[in-house]
Amino acid sequence: MKSDKVVDAKKLACPMPIIKTKKAINELQPGEVLEVHATDKGAKNDFTAWTNSSGHELLKQVEEDNVLTFWIKKG
């Protein structure tokens, strides 16, 4: 999936992946896609809740080799 910006939040514990994501998404234009890589297992629930409450769209999430990758479209 194409992304406009990538955030590496691997090896960071909650709430740092969300904080880094929030900062990065503020730099994007509406409709652009942010790709986030995280290893914190709680990130699945965190990103789902955060996108629902912030007006952004969680397009896709995959887990491969203990790395969670999220694609978030800025609302």
C-alpha positions as CSV (number, residue, x, y, z in Angstrom):
1,M,0.0,0.0,0.0
2,K,1.3,3.5,-0.9
3,S,2.1,5.8,1.9
4,D,3.1,9.5,2.0
5,K,5.1,9.3,5.2
6,V,6.5,6.5,7.4
7,V,6.8,6.5,11.2
8,D,9.1,4.0,12.9
9,A,7.7,3.4,16.4
10,K,9.3,0.0,16.9
11,K,10.5,-0.9,20.4
12,L,8.5,2.0,21.9
13,A,5.9,1.4,24.6
14,C,2.5,3.0,25.0
15,P,1.8,5.9,24.6
16,M,4.8,6.7,22.4
17,P,3.6,5.1,19.2
18,I,0.4,7.2,19.3
19,I,2.3,10.4,20.2
20,K,4.7,9.9,17.3
21,T,1.8,9.1,15.0
22,K,-0.2,12.2,16.1
23,K,2.8,14.4,15.4
24,A,3.5,12.9,12.0
25,I,-0.1,13.0,10.9
26,N,-0.3,16.7,11.7
27,E,2.3,17.2,9.0
28,L,0.1,15.6,6.3
29,Q,-2.6,16.9,4.1
30,P,-6.2,15.5,4.4
31,G,-6.4,12.3,2.4
32,E,-2.7,11.5,2.6
33,V,-1.6,8.1,4.1
34,L,0.7,7.6,7.1
35,E,2.4,4.2,7.5
36,V,3.3,3.3,11.1
37,H,5.5,0.4,12.3
38,A,5.2,-0.7,15.9
39,T,6.1,-3.6,18.1
40,D,3.9,-2.8,21.1
41,K,1.1,-5.4,21.0
42,G,-1.3,-2.8,22.6
43,A,-0.9,-0.7,19.5
44,K,-3.7,-2.7,17.8
45,N,-6.3,-1.5,20.2
46,D,-4.7,1.9,20.6
47,F,-4.7,2.7,16.9
48,T,-8.2,1.5,16.4
49,A,-9.5,3.7,19.3
50,W,-7.4,6.7,18.3
51,T,-8.5,6.7,14.6
52,N,-12.1,6.3,15.7
53,S,-11.9,9.3,18.0
54,S,-9.7,11.5,15.9
55,G,-11.5,11.5,12.6
56,H,-8.8,9.6,10.7
57,E,-9.3,6.2,9.0
58,L,-7.4,3.0,9.7
59,L,-7.1,1.6,6.2
60,K,-5.2,-1.6,7.0
61,Q,-3.2,-3.3,9.6
62,V,-0.9,-6.3,9.3
63,E,1.4,-8.2,11.6
64,E,4.6,-9.8,10.2
65,D,7.7,-10.9,12.2
66,N,6.3,-9.3,15.4
67,V,6.0,-5.9,13.7
68,L,2.6,-4.3,13.4
69,T,2.1,-2.1,10.4
70,F,-0.7,0.4,10.2
71,W,-1.9,2.5,7.3
72,I,-3.8,5.6,8.5
73,K,-5.6,8.0,6.1
74,K,-5.7,11.6,7.5
75,G,-9.3,12.8,7.8
